[in-house]
């Protein structure tokens, strides 16, 4: 059968099945660009068809027919990453999508072998496959669908194999592939309740994806905030607070406005306000209730960090009683609180157990709000005044010394 005539017949049948003038025009464009072998323009029209066209006209059935009857006949002429994207839009059942992705990967491998005259056992073939972006991308999509199908071990195997490419400082993969990796990692971390890794990979995903819908922004913002709250190694929220994503839940009309306040109050160590919004959070998101003890411990740690930052730079000493009063921690538990901060590497210093005093030599840097910046400014002004006074005292009392030199 002549391929061109077959494609023309397929598109003619699809045109006869629709009454939409806009859709008929798109189908004519597809045929025209196909016959003239204008693959780039053809891909652009397919992009419009799959992602921008009226969803009431572009039905799942039509997407399926365009992919399976049209695109598959000349997919080797198109950008392979685009072909993967079109496939993902064309099948609704996860099992079928997963199977088709595996088939497509095999077709990619066959094409690489054919183009380079490789054999299966060629070391060069393995090297090319290992670096090929289309293979990496389709593998990541396979890993995602394994997660949907609850095949966690299979998904983890793929992610573990690919992770060195994305964690390397020489990562030169394009942003779309990076976004696919970090999104898949996020979904894996969400299933396994690994909040620390979700927070890290979620922020990396945001740095890799150029555009998100408002719905997706709210969704990932919610998940990032929850990860920030529940991560047992996350005590620095600067990247999240400074990111535009947080503004999606800032307004009073947002259903997650309570979460915005929780993150801000946690960052500033505001114990009273945090507990107030936490009560709201328990009502809006009941799953947080089982983490109540951990969340209250976390805000106490942040309150201690806030107290340390308020302490004058020239005398970073705090009595156990001061810490107890500020953090609402029983006096007998203060030492345990301090040791916890040492173990998390949030502060450095030493404890005078006899006098019950904490001496701080270092505090982990963090993002400050305006109130905290003002406090820091006052510390600097105070320090500058003390240096100035010291200089004057030295000058007044040491005049004879300078004269004798």
ZASEZA-571432 format. One line per field, with one value per residue (C-alpha): x, y, z. Coordinates in nm, 3 decimals, decimal comma, m for minus. Layout:
BEGIN
c1 X ...;
c2 Y ...;
c3 Z ...;
END
This chain:
BEGIN
c1 0,000 0,132 0,205 0,110 m0,224 m0,284 m0,222 m0,446 m0,721 m0,690 m0,709 m0,996 m1,192 m1,117 m1,235 m1,559 m1,618 m1,613 m1,835 m1,597 m1,450 m1,151 m1,071 m1,117 m0,870 m0,615 m0,650 m0,592 m0,280 m0,150 m0,195 m0,034 0,275 0,306 0,301 0,560 0,771 0,772 0,825 0,887 0,566 0,382 0,501 0,383 0,033 0,029 0,132 m0,160 m0,394 m0,293 m0,243 m0,421 m0,728 m1,080 m1,103 m1,468 m1,362 m1,039 m1,178 m0,964 m1,078 m0,959 m0,623 m0,586 m0,659 m0,419 m0,138 m0,196 m0,305 m0,111 0,192 0,320 0,363 0,638 0,744 1,112 1,096 0,979 1,151 1,142 1,068 0,764 0,654 0,665 0,453 0,197 0,181 0,112 m0,183 m0,326 m0,395 m0,616 m0,550 m0,223 m0,155 m0,189 0,021 0,296 0,297 0,308 0,598 0,794 0,719 0,825 1,151 1,226 1,158 1,398 1,666 1,611 1,639 1,969 2,110 1,996 2,134 2,476 2,503 2,541 2,501 2,341 2,670 2,863 3,007 2,962 2,593 2,551 2,731 2,515 2,197 2,310 2,350 2,056 1,802 1,504 1,584 1,631 1,302 1,098 1,255 1,140 0,787 0,793 0,904 0,612 0,360 0,514 0,431 0,072 0,054 0,200 0,519 0,738 1,043 1,050 1,019 1,290 1,525 1,492 1,532 1,837 1,998 1,934 1,995 2,374 2,300 2,087 2,290 2,614 2,752 2,806 2,436 2,372 2,034 1,762 1,516 1,225 1,412 1,525 1,165 1,050 1,308 1,230 0,854 0,889 1,110 0,850 0,574 0,790 0,871 0,504 0,406 0,687 0,624 0,983 0,920 1,285 1,354 1,020 1,109 1,447 1,320 1,008 1,217 1,441 1,131 1,014 1,352 1,327 0,971 0,906 0,529 0,266 m0,109 m0,257 m0,405 m0,065 0,099 m0,147 m0,105 0,275 0,278 0,054 0,274 0,595 0,456 0,345 0,692 0,854 0,640 0,688 1,049 1,260 1,574 1,416 1,473 1,560 1,264 1,430 1,402 1,031 0,956 1,142 0,983 0,688 0,502 0,416 0,214 m0,043 m0,180 m0,113 m0,450 m0,719 m0,949 m0,712 m0,821 m0,459 m0,405 m0,361 m0,064 0,098 0,079 0,215 0,527 0,586 0,540 0,756 1,034 1,017 0,984 0,658 0,533 0,194 0,090 0,211 0,002 m0,299 m0,276 m0,188 m0,529 m0,683 m0,462 m0,585 m0,939 m0,854 m0,610 m0,682 m0,376 m0,159 m0,305 m0,086 0,221 0,109 0,391 0,658 0,523 0,518 0,877 0,976 0,831 1,008 1,339 1,266 1,170 1,509 1,683 1,482 1,583 1,949 1,922 1,778 2,067 2,333 2,623 2,879 2,734 2,580 2,492 2,152 2,053 1,840 1,573 1,565 1,531 1,258 1,058 1,086 1,015 0,765 0,988 1,008 1,341 1,440 1,398 1,602 1,932 1,771 1,637 1,984 2,144 1,879 1,978 2,345 2,268 2,075 2,372 2,147 2,379 2,731 2,863 2,890 2,688 2,796 2,600 2,700 2,567 2,305 2,416 2,431 2,723 2,660 2,946 2,750 2,391 2,279 2,211 1,846 1,607 1,473 1,144 1,131 1,099 1,400 1,600 1,521 1,648 1,968 2,005 1,976 2,243 2,477 2,411 2,477 2,796 2,911 2,852 3,051 3,341 3,328 3,328 3,616 3,817 3,755 3,856 4,178 4,256 4,191 4,378 4,659 4,776 5,111 5,169 5,117 5,339 5,625 5,624;
c2 0,000 0,346 0,529 0,876 0,751 0,564 0,880 1,084 0,826 0,825 1,204 1,215 0,971 1,177 1,493 1,321 1,233 1,592 1,892 2,150 2,382 2,459 2,092 2,015 2,294 2,144 1,802 1,960 2,131 1,799 1,641 1,935 1,945 1,569 1,558 1,839 1,671 1,986 1,799 2,102 2,273 1,944 1,910 2,263 2,183 1,861 2,062 2,296 2,002 1,820 2,108 2,422 2,314 2,316 2,003 1,958 1,902 1,709 1,400 1,122 0,897 1,145 1,186 0,809 0,786 1,069 0,900 0,536 0,582 0,893 0,977 0,620 0,601 0,863 0,915 0,864 1,198 1,386 1,500 1,179 1,370 1,524 1,177 1,065 1,365 1,291 0,929 1,035 1,243 0,964 0,684 0,705 0,371 0,360 m0,005 0,070 0,385 0,194 m0,080 0,173 0,357 0,033 m0,035 0,316 0,279 m0,039 0,146 0,422 0,160 m0,007 0,328 0,408 0,071 0,114 0,465 0,370 0,003 m0,105 m0,452 m0,524 m0,606 m0,307 m0,099 0,210 0,127 0,104 0,435 0,611 0,471 0,579 0,939 0,958 1,214 1,044 0,717 0,901 1,085 0,777 0,591 0,868 0,847 0,469 0,523 0,763 0,513 0,239 0,461 0,498 0,120 0,075 m0,084 0,114 m0,112 m0,098 0,281 0,311 0,098 0,339 0,649 0,504 0,425 0,774 0,981 1,026 1,216 1,471 1,500 1,560 1,914 1,855 1,794 1,940 1,780 2,014 2,161 1,944 1,625 1,770 1,864 1,511 1,361 1,592 1,551 1,172 1,193 1,413 1,166 0,882 1,080 1,163 0,797 0,694 0,997 1,114 1,481 1,585 1,464 1,591 1,943 1,933 1,782 1,998 2,315 2,173 2,089 2,450 2,570 2,339 2,389 2,717 2,741 2,593 2,636 2,812 2,482 2,311 2,602 2,573 2,195 2,193 2,489 2,297 1,987 2,187 2,359 2,028 1,882 2,187 2,137 1,762 1,720 1,628 1,778 2,095 2,398 2,651 2,772 3,056 2,912 2,848 3,183 3,375 3,179 3,328 2,997 3,087 3,388 3,152 3,075 3,411 3,579 3,553 3,393 3,099 2,769 2,721 3,065 2,896 2,706 3,030 3,166 2,842 2,860 3,229 3,185 2,874 3,059 3,347 3,118 3,285 3,026 3,181 3,258 2,921 2,733 2,946 2,862 2,502 2,464 2,586 2,344 2,048 2,133 2,193 1,904 1,632 1,429 1,683 1,576 1,265 1,492 1,726 1,637 1,671 2,006 2,150 2,033 2,192 2,534 2,522 2,465 2,756 2,971 2,898 2,997 3,320 3,390 3,336 3,573 3,839 3,803 4,078 3,970 4,070 3,838 3,523 3,370 3,246 3,103 2,793 3,001 3,253 2,969 2,807 3,129 3,214 2,868 2,754 2,453 2,301 2,392 2,026 1,978 2,279 2,091 1,823 2,099 2,249 1,911 1,850 2,177 2,074 1,740 1,908 2,143 2,445 2,600 2,553 2,632 2,472 2,430 2,540 2,283 2,423 2,772 2,640 2,870 2,816 2,983 3,018 3,050 2,998 3,010 2,857 3,136 3,175 3,405 3,686 3,873 4,252 4,237 4,007 4,230 4,529 4,337 4,250 4,613 4,725 4,471 4,611 4,970 4,872 4,690 4,991 5,225 5,001 4,986 5,363 5,411 5,168 5,360 5,686 5,529 5,393 5,729 5,923 5,686 5,588 5,925 5,905 5,558 5,675 5,976 5,757 5,534;
c3 0,000 m0,090 0,237 0,110 m0,024 0,303 0,510 0,279 0,318 0,696 0,720 0,472 0,689 1,001 0,824 0,729 1,094 1,218 1,154 1,299 1,031 1,257 1,306 0,936 0,859 1,101 0,936 0,595 0,733 0,863 0,520 0,341 0,563 0,551 0,169 0,150 0,420 0,634 0,958 1,178 1,068 1,101 1,459 1,537 1,409 1,613 1,919 1,861 1,806 2,127 2,368 2,252 2,061 2,204 2,419 2,330 1,969 2,022 2,191 2,342 2,057 1,796 1,971 1,974 1,599 1,510 1,699 1,613 1,248 1,148 1,364 1,394 1,015 1,006 1,370 1,283 1,099 1,407 1,724 1,934 2,256 2,087 1,979 2,344 2,444 2,172 2,287 2,645 2,526 2,310 2,557 2,864 3,033 3,236 3,143 2,773 2,798 2,978 2,714 2,430 2,594 2,614 2,247 2,153 2,345 2,151 1,825 1,932 2,006 1,669 1,494 1,671 1,570 1,212 1,174 1,315 1,206 1,568 1,709 2,044 2,215 2,078 2,360 2,145 2,105 2,483 2,526 2,267 2,422 2,767 2,650 2,410 2,533 2,374 2,555 2,885 2,838 2,748 3,042 3,278 3,144 3,185 3,547 3,602 3,475 3,686 3,984 3,863 3,830 4,183 4,048 4,286 4,267 3,886 3,895 4,159 3,947 3,655 3,874 4,050 3,716 3,578 3,892 3,840 3,518 3,700 4,017 3,828 3,808 3,434 3,366 3,021 2,950 2,833 3,081 2,961 3,049 3,381 3,460 3,374 3,611 3,904 3,855 3,859 4,168 4,337 4,262 4,395 4,713 4,760 4,746 4,983 5,211 5,180 5,261 5,268 4,915 4,787 4,904 4,730 4,406 4,403 4,405 4,132 3,929 3,956 3,831 3,528 3,407 3,220 3,257 3,484 3,488 3,791 3,902 3,885 4,070 4,358 4,366 4,381 4,622 4,861 4,836 4,884 5,193 5,342 5,270 5,433 5,743 5,774 5,656 5,959 5,804 5,664 5,884 5,616 5,410 5,222 4,871 4,913 5,075 4,805 4,520 4,333 4,375 4,736 4,623 4,468 4,816 4,982 4,926 5,191 4,932 4,878 5,030 5,145 5,296 5,636 5,493 5,376 5,730 5,877 5,657 5,730 6,106 6,111 5,932 6,179 6,483 6,586 6,833 6,915 6,557 6,432 6,688 6,600 6,228 6,308 6,470 6,145 5,954 6,156 6,048 5,682 5,646 5,907 5,797 5,982 6,317 6,331 6,300 6,579 6,820 6,550 6,426 6,777 6,830 6,500 6,582 6,921 6,742 6,508 6,808 6,964 6,640 6,640 7,001 6,911 6,615 6,848 7,091 7,056 6,837 7,098 7,362 7,216 7,550 7,661 7,994 8,005 8,178 7,890 7,641 7,851 7,873 7,504 7,364 7,630 7,694 8,046 8,203 8,235 7,859 7,745 7,727 7,510 7,280 7,245 7,173 6,906 6,738 6,756 6,594 6,310 6,258 6,306 6,564 6,693 7,038 7,380 7,698 8,045 8,244 8,583 8,511 8,266 7,987 7,610 7,431 7,056 6,808 6,484 6,361 6,033 5,780 5,681 5,499 5,718 5,708 5,748 6,126 6,150 5,915 6,136 6,441 6,256 6,151 6,513 6,610 6,347 6,456 6,817 6,719 6,513 6,807 7,040 6,795 6,759 7,138 7,172 6,913 7,099 7,433 7,282 7,127 7,450 7,681 7,450 7,330 7,507 7,364 7,006 7,068 7,189 6,881;
END
